[in-house]
């Protein structure tokens, strides 16, 4: 689990960089103009219990709810997902331990590498062109075959297409006992849940249930422990408020979909097409799921990759743990044939999964790689 220093990677995929820049342009347009899509004021809650049934009818019924949520909102909560409450509570405690028990010099020694793994200080990155200082700090890691309950297929490649290397950075067992084992427990379960969800996404798009299975044998799966400090001047969500303290700026996610575990403190906010911010308050036992850019591209824009942000509006610390689930990084994403019709051609050219994510991440660094 030792760190490996990696040199910056040059641009080698003009299509992925163009797509990354277009995504930034789209984000800016959404923040300044109203979309034509129908507005929403609430986020659906979907009970996954029947999705684990042996009945295809039951599984399709859940998939239909997912289709509606992805088409109308781009966000939904899942309950009945099978991850025990204790596992979720334990990993949130690990997040607290990382930021409070690990000495700052040890965090600094794990400063984010060129694959964005490791410790990320506040304002190290910005998802919205550094228009506002972000107060969050994070610890990031990605897929390792040892974290995959299936063991993987031995073919994992990194964001730039290189064969698996030890790019994750971990605190030592001596300094933070039980940290790696606790992370592995949660990550393994949420990784398997993500694979299960992708089968439901396939059904929701009238595809064979196993359509995406060959594309997630060594999937990308960057995860983060994120700490949002208490607000110095807590204000409720209001169109009249000017928010001085942004935990994480307005953005869309990059991969296929995100699973977000959040503590009891509010902070996540979603932008409705009519430019109203809607609070995604924590739901007991629930995990937030949102469509990300790959899935939007795959569905030709039918499923919505919705703009969102985090503003801690409390006088307490807030913790969240997202997993950004991707297909195998060496795969190509192009519009699903079922989502292209006469008069509605594909809006998105093919892109390589990992390279696109790396280009998007590099655009969040103020010094810039490009």
PyMOL commands that set and color helices and strands:
alter all, ss='L'
color gray80, all
select helices_A, chain A and resi 14-32+49-52+56-72+85-101+104-108+145-147+179-204+213-215+293-298+337-339+353-362
alter helices_A, ss='H'
color red, helices_A
select strands_A, chain A and resi 44-47+75-79+118-120+137-141+219-228+248-251+257-262+268-271+277-279+287-291+308-310+318-328+332-333+351-352
alter strands_A, ss='S'
color yellow, strands_A
deselect
rebuild
show_as cartoon
